[in-house]
């Protein structure tokens, strides 16, 4: 998902939780959790 390697962790009514795998700049990798907030139609 997105520009980085990622995995969807959970999907709820108001948000999606993902974990991106990103380079740490020193040859290793970091797991970076992110939340995408969803807006309802009004």
PDB file of N, CA, C and O in Angstrom:
ATOM      1  N   UNK A   1       0.851  -1.179   0.000  1.00  0.00           N
ATOM      2  CA  UNK A   1       0.000   0.000   0.000  1.00  0.00           C
ATOM      3  C   UNK A   1       0.896   1.241   0.000  1.00  0.00           C
ATOM      4  O   UNK A   1       1.852   1.311   0.772  1.00  0.00           O
ATOM      5  N   UNK A   2       0.607   2.180  -0.825  1.00  0.00           N
ATOM      6  CA  UNK A   2       1.414   3.387  -0.872  1.00  0.00           C
ATOM      7  C   UNK A   2       2.741   3.173  -1.560  1.00  0.00           C
ATOM      8  O   UNK A   2       2.901   2.240  -2.347  1.00  0.00           O
ATOM      9  N   UNK A   3       3.704   4.048  -1.260  1.00  0.00           N
ATOM     10  CA  UNK A   3       5.026   3.982  -1.891  1.00  0.00           C
ATOM     11  C   UNK A   3       5.934   2.937  -1.256  1.00  0.00           C
ATOM     12  O   UNK A   3       6.909   2.517  -1.878  1.00  0.00           O
ATOM     13  N   UNK A   4       5.641   2.514  -0.052  1.00  0.00           N
ATOM     14  CA  UNK A   4       6.487   1.572   0.679  1.00  0.00           C
ATOM     15  C   UNK A   4       5.837   0.181   0.669  1.00  0.00           C
ATOM     16  O   UNK A   4       4.673   0.021   0.303  1.00  0.00           O
ATOM     17  N   UNK A   5       6.617  -0.803   1.077  1.00  0.00           N
ATOM     18  CA  UNK A   5       6.049  -2.139   1.259  1.00  0.00           C
ATOM     19  C   UNK A   5       5.153  -2.066   2.482  1.00  0.00           C
ATOM     20  O   UNK A   5       5.564  -1.554   3.524  1.00  0.00           O
ATOM     21  N   UNK A   6       3.949  -2.568   2.368  1.00  0.00           N
ATOM     22  CA  UNK A   6       3.031  -2.440   3.487  1.00  0.00           C
ATOM     23  C   UNK A   6       2.073  -3.599   3.598  1.00  0.00           C
ATOM     24  O   UNK A   6       1.940  -4.420   2.691  1.00  0.00           O
ATOM     25  N   UNK A   7       1.409  -3.643   4.738  1.00  0.00           N
ATOM     26  CA  UNK A   7       0.441  -4.688   5.006  1.00  0.00           C
ATOM     27  C   UNK A   7      -0.718  -4.082   5.775  1.00  0.00           C
ATOM     28  O   UNK A   7      -0.508  -3.330   6.727  1.00  0.00           O
ATOM     29  N   UNK A   8      -1.934  -4.400   5.374  1.00  0.00           N
ATOM     30  CA  UNK A   8      -3.107  -3.940   6.113  1.00  0.00           C
ATOM     31  C   UNK A   8      -3.238  -4.789   7.371  1.00  0.00           C
ATOM     32  O   UNK A   8      -3.263  -6.017   7.298  1.00  0.00           O
ATOM     33  N   UNK A   9      -3.321  -4.135   8.516  1.00  0.00           N
ATOM     34  CA  UNK A   9      -3.443  -4.828   9.796  1.00  0.00           C
ATOM     35  C   UNK A   9      -4.900  -4.979  10.222  1.00  0.00           C
ATOM     36  O   UNK A   9      -5.297  -6.030  10.725  1.00  0.00           O
ATOM     37  N   UNK A  10      -5.705  -3.920  10.018  1.00  0.00           N
ATOM     38  CA  UNK A  10      -7.128  -3.996  10.362  1.00  0.00           C
ATOM     39  C   UNK A  10      -7.908  -2.935   9.588  1.00  0.00           C
ATOM     40  O   UNK A  10      -7.371  -1.900   9.193  1.00  0.00           O
ATOM     41  N   UNK A  11      -9.183  -3.227   9.389  1.00  0.00           N
ATOM     42  CA  UNK A  11     -10.095  -2.293   8.729  1.00  0.00           C
ATOM     43  C   UNK A  11     -11.302  -2.115   9.637  1.00  0.00           C
ATOM     44  O   UNK A  11     -11.943  -3.087  10.037  1.00  0.00           O
ATOM     45  N   UNK A  12     -11.604  -0.864   9.955  1.00  0.00           N
ATOM     46  CA  UNK A  12     -12.761  -0.538  10.783  1.00  0.00           C
ATOM     47  C   UNK A  12     -13.614   0.484  10.047  1.00  0.00           C
ATOM     48  O   UNK A  12     -13.223   0.959   8.981  1.00  0.00           O
ATOM     49  N   UNK A  13     -14.763   0.827  10.595  1.00  0.00           N
ATOM     50  CA  UNK A  13     -15.658   1.787   9.945  1.00  0.00           C
ATOM     51  C   UNK A  13     -14.994   3.131   9.701  1.00  0.00           C
ATOM     52  O   UNK A  13     -15.214   3.743   8.656  1.00  0.00           O
ATOM     53  N   UNK A  14     -14.189   3.601  10.637  1.00  0.00           N
ATOM     54  CA  UNK A  14     -13.638   4.949  10.554  1.00  0.00           C
ATOM     55  C   UNK A  14     -12.147   5.004  10.256  1.00  0.00           C
ATOM     56  O   UNK A  14     -11.589   6.094  10.134  1.00  0.00           O
ATOM     57  N   UNK A  15     -11.475   3.827  10.134  1.00  0.00           N
ATOM     58  CA  UNK A  15     -10.029   3.872   9.887  1.00  0.00           C
ATOM     59  C   UNK A  15      -9.501   2.547   9.357  1.00  0.00           C
ATOM     60  O   UNK A  15     -10.130   1.497   9.489  1.00  0.00           O
ATOM     61  N   UNK A  16      -8.308   2.638   8.747  1.00  0.00           N
ATOM     62  CA  UNK A  16      -7.567   1.463   8.297  1.00  0.00           C
ATOM     63  C   UNK A  16      -6.191   1.547   8.940  1.00  0.00           C
ATOM     64  O   UNK A  16      -5.514   2.569   8.823  1.00  0.00           O
ATOM     65  N   UNK A  17      -5.773   0.489   9.617  1.00  0.00           N
ATOM     66  CA  UNK A  17      -4.442   0.425  10.223  1.00  0.00           C
ATOM     67  C   UNK A  17      -3.526  -0.387   9.316  1.00  0.00           C
ATOM     68  O   UNK A  17      -3.856  -1.506   8.924  1.00  0.00           O
ATOM     69  N   UNK A  18      -2.365   0.190   8.986  1.00  0.00           N
ATOM     70  CA  UNK A  18      -1.392  -0.502   8.141  1.00  0.00           C
ATOM     71  C   UNK A  18      -0.019  -0.471   8.813  1.00  0.00           C
ATOM     72  O   UNK A  18       0.227   0.321   9.723  1.00  0.00           O
ATOM     73  N   UNK A  19       0.867  -1.348   8.343  1.00  0.00           N
ATOM     74  CA  UNK A  19       2.264  -1.319   8.757  1.00  0.00           C
ATOM     75  C   UNK A  19       3.106  -1.263   7.491  1.00  0.00           C
ATOM     76  O   UNK A  19       3.011  -2.140   6.632  1.00  0.00           O
ATOM     77  N   UNK A  20       3.939  -0.214   7.379  1.00  0.00           N
ATOM     78  CA  UNK A  20       4.850  -0.069   6.252  1.00  0.00           C
ATOM     79  C   UNK A  20       6.217  -0.617   6.643  1.00  0.00           C
ATOM     80  O   UNK A  20       6.625  -0.506   7.799  1.00  0.00           O
ATOM     81  N   UNK A  21       6.921  -1.203   5.687  1.00  0.00           N
ATOM     82  CA  UNK A  21       8.301  -1.648   5.887  1.00  0.00           C
ATOM     83  C   UNK A  21       9.175  -0.654   5.122  1.00  0.00           C
ATOM     84  O   UNK A  21       9.094  -0.568   3.897  1.00  0.00           O
ATOM     85  N   UNK A  22      10.007   0.094   5.844  1.00  0.00           N
ATOM     86  CA  UNK A  22      10.821   1.142   5.223  1.00  0.00           C
ATOM     87  C   UNK A  22      12.301   0.956   5.555  1.00  0.00           C
ATOM     88  O   UNK A  22      12.653   0.403   6.597  1.00  0.00           O
ATOM     89  N   UNK A  23      13.146   1.422   4.663  1.00  0.00           N
ATOM     90  CA  UNK A  23      14.590   1.359   4.877  1.00  0.00           C
ATOM     91  C   UNK A  23      14.983   2.294   6.015  1.00  0.00           C
ATOM     92  O   UNK A  23      14.442   3.391   6.147  1.00  0.00           O
ATOM     93  N   UNK A  24      15.940   1.842   6.842  1.00  0.00           N
ATOM     94  CA  UNK A  24      16.422   2.700   7.927  1.00  0.00           C
ATOM     95  C   UNK A  24      17.618   3.545   7.502  1.00  0.00           C
ATOM     96  O   UNK A  24      18.162   4.300   8.307  1.00  0.00           O
ATOM     97  N   UNK A  25      18.035   3.418   6.225  1.00  0.00           N
ATOM     98  CA  UNK A  25      19.148   4.199   5.708  1.00  0.00           C
ATOM     99  C   UNK A  25      20.505   3.610   6.012  1.00  0.00           C
ATOM    100  O   UNK A  25      21.520   4.124   5.541  1.00  0.00           O
ATOM    101  N   UNK A  26      20.547   2.539   6.791  1.00  0.00           N
ATOM    102  CA  UNK A  26      21.819   1.905   7.143  1.00  0.00           C
ATOM    103  C   UNK A  26      21.853   0.439   6.711  1.00  0.00           C
ATOM    104  O   UNK A  26      22.623  -0.359   7.245  1.00  0.00           O
ATOM    105  N   UNK A  27      21.002   0.096   5.732  1.00  0.00           N
ATOM    106  CA  UNK A  27      20.981  -1.282   5.232  1.00  0.00           C
ATOM    107  C   UNK A  27      19.967  -2.179   5.916  1.00  0.00           C
ATOM    108  O   UNK A  27      19.864  -3.359   5.579  1.00  0.00           O
ATOM    109  N   UNK A  28      19.225  -1.654   6.857  1.00  0.00           N
ATOM    110  CA  UNK A  28      18.219  -2.449   7.560  1.00  0.00           C
ATOM    111  C   UNK A  28      16.816  -1.966   7.237  1.00  0.00           C
ATOM    112  O   UNK A  28      16.618  -1.102   6.383  1.00  0.00           O
ATOM    113  N   UNK A  29      15.859  -2.533   7.928  1.00  0.00           N
ATOM    114  CA  UNK A  29      14.456  -2.214   7.680  1.00  0.00           C
ATOM    115  C   UNK A  29      13.740  -1.930   8.981  1.00  0.00           C
ATOM    116  O   UNK A  29      14.065  -2.506  10.019  1.00  0.00           O
ATOM    117  N   UNK A  30      12.763  -1.039   8.923  1.00  0.00           N
ATOM    118  CA  UNK A  30      11.947  -0.691  10.085  1.00  0.00           C
ATOM    119  C   UNK A  30      10.483  -0.926   9.768  1.00  0.00           C
ATOM    120  O   UNK A  30      10.043  -0.716   8.637  1.00  0.00           O
ATOM    121  N   UNK A  31       9.724  -1.365  10.774  1.00  0.00           N
ATOM    122  CA  UNK A  31       8.272  -1.474  10.645  1.00  0.00           C
ATOM    123  C   UNK A  31       7.676  -0.175  11.172  1.00  0.00           C
ATOM    124  O   UNK A  31       7.954   0.217  12.306  1.00  0.00           O
ATOM    125  N   UNK A  32       6.860   0.496  10.366  1.00  0.00           N
ATOM    126  CA  UNK A  32       6.300   1.791  10.743  1.00  0.00           C
ATOM    127  C   UNK A  32       4.764   1.712  10.670  1.00  0.00           C
ATOM    128  O   UNK A  32       4.189   1.707   9.582  1.00  0.00           O
ATOM    129  N   UNK A  33       4.114   1.651  11.837  1.00  0.00           N
ATOM    130  CA  UNK A  33       2.645   1.596  11.828  1.00  0.00           C
ATOM    131  C   UNK A  33       2.047   2.935  11.416  1.00  0.00           C
ATOM    132  O   UNK A  33       2.575   3.993  11.758  1.00  0.00           O
ATOM    133  N   UNK A  34       0.945   2.880  10.683  1.00  0.00           N
ATOM    134  CA  UNK A  34       0.232   4.070  10.222  1.00  0.00           C
ATOM    135  C   UNK A  34      -1.266   3.813  10.314  1.00  0.00           C
ATOM    136  O   UNK A  34      -1.725   2.675  10.213  1.00  0.00           O
ATOM    137  N   UNK A  35      -2.016   4.890  10.507  1.00  0.00           N
ATOM    138  CA  UNK A  35      -3.474   4.817  10.511  1.00  0.00           C
ATOM    139  C   UNK A  35      -4.017   5.795   9.484  1.00  0.00           C
ATOM    140  O   UNK A  35      -3.625   6.962   9.447  1.00  0.00           O
ATOM    141  N   UNK A  36      -4.921   5.305   8.652  1.00  0.00           N
ATOM    142  CA  UNK A  36      -5.602   6.144   7.665  1.00  0.00           C
ATOM    143  C   UNK A  36      -7.014   6.374   8.183  1.00  0.00           C
ATOM    144  O   UNK A  36      -7.821   5.447   8.253  1.00  0.00           O
ATOM    145  N   UNK A  37      -7.304   7.627   8.549  1.00  0.00           N
ATOM    146  CA  UNK A  37      -8.630   7.976   9.059  1.00  0.00           C
ATOM    147  C   UNK A  37      -9.578   8.167   7.881  1.00  0.00           C
ATOM    148  O   UNK A  37      -9.220   8.806   6.892  1.00  0.00           O
ATOM    149  N   UNK A  38     -10.771   7.623   7.982  1.00  0.00           N
ATOM    150  CA  UNK A  38     -11.761   7.740   6.915  1.00  0.00           C
ATOM    151  C   UNK A  38     -12.850   8.711   7.324  1.00  0.00           C
ATOM    152  O   UNK A  38     -13.276   8.735   8.479  1.00  0.00           O
ATOM    153  N   UNK A  39     -13.291   9.500   6.380  1.00  0.00           N
ATOM    154  CA  UNK A  39     -14.374  10.460   6.636  1.00  0.00           C
ATOM    155  C   UNK A  39     -15.661   9.935   6.012  1.00  0.00           C
ATOM    156  O   UNK A  39     -15.654   9.384   4.911  1.00  0.00           O
ATOM    157  N   UNK A  40     -16.742  10.111   6.719  1.00  0.00           N
ATOM    158  CA  UNK A  40     -18.040   9.709   6.173  1.00  0.00           C
ATOM    159  C   UNK A  40     -18.621  10.790   5.279  1.00  0.00           C
ATOM    160  O   UNK A  40     -18.236  11.955   5.380  1.00  0.00           O
ATOM    161  N   UNK A  41     -19.520  10.425   4.429  1.00  0.00           N
ATOM    162  CA  UNK A  41     -20.202  11.387   3.569  1.00  0.00           C
ATOM    163  C   UNK A  41     -21.294  12.065   4.369  1.00  0.00           C
ATOM    164  O   UNK A  41     -22.023  11.407   5.110  1.00  0.00           O
ATOM    165  N   UNK A  42     -21.414  13.375   4.226  1.00  0.00           N
ATOM    166  CA  UNK A  42     -22.428  14.096   4.988  1.00  0.00           C
ATOM    167  C   UNK A  42     -23.337  14.842   4.056  1.00  0.00           C
ATOM    168  O   UNK A  42     -24.264  15.516   4.506  1.00  0.00           O
TER     169      UNK A  42
END
